[in-house]
Amino acid sequence: MKVTYKLEAFEGPLDLLLHLIDKNELDIYNIPIKEITDQYLGYVQAMHELELDITSEFLVMAATLLSIKSKMLLPKPPVIEFDEYFDDMDDSLDPRAELVAKLIEYRKYKSIADMLRDKEVERSLVYTREPEDLTSYLPDIHENPVEGLDVADLLFAFQRTLRKLANRNVVTRIRRDEISVKERIREVIDLLKFKGGKLLFSKLFDYEMTREEIVVTFLAILELMKMKKVVCYQYKLFEDIVIQAKEEDSDIDTQFSTDEINY
């Protein structure tokens, strides 16, 4: 009678041993080494008869099982009572201990591999689409032209100008006619119109100006900002402040009523 073998594919000798243990429902911590060795050698012999490639790992494991089997068949030495330390040492001399440790470690990693394989199969059933450009759905956010700039920035610029003037040696002083805030506003607007609606804050001052003229100029700029005729901003932190006429007031009217200006 011809016997036909149907062999499963095993990843290595430990995989084959674990299969035999699970198939026979054996306790991995107390392996009947004779039974497992016979079955293992039967698989190796079947692989040889079917002319399958038998790797050296399977042959090494076969030799290891035969070695463990022979040690298990040797008569045990007489039991001599020692202290607990030597009793523990005796238990660790089980020739199957190293093989059991390898099988337990292999089972752990095989279980993790099976779990990851299931995750891979589950993920392969999910189909995704390429990300789309959703910028067209974003709400329109109007940039604030004076973001990050407040009255304190103008005040700091004013203080820097005063410090520069404080270091100036005044040889003589010629008092000129006082200029009102209203007149200075008109001068600033005329200068903005001449410069195309944009002017640097520092260009409104020169070394010949008196403290009173600096103060009036500073108040004129604040008044223009209050009336929403100009906006002030900086391109970068600590750079010169830019004074710019608003777009709707690019052709600034120099006529103001006395109700608009409180000076």
Buried (B, 14 or more C-beta within 10 A) or exposed (E): EEEEEEEEEBEEBBBBBBBBBEEEEBEBEEBBBEEBBEBBBEBBEBBEEEEEEEEEEBEEBBEBBBEBBEEBEEEEEEEEEEEEEEEEEEEEEBBBEEBBEBBEEBBEEBEEEEEEEEEEEEEEEEEEEEEEEEEEEEEEEEEEEEEEBEEEBBEEBBEEBEEEBEEEEEEEEEEEEEBEBBEBBBBBBEEBBEBEBEBEBEEBBEEEBBEEBBBBBBBBBBBBBEEEBBBBBBEEEEEEBBBBBBEEBEEBEEEBEEEEBEE
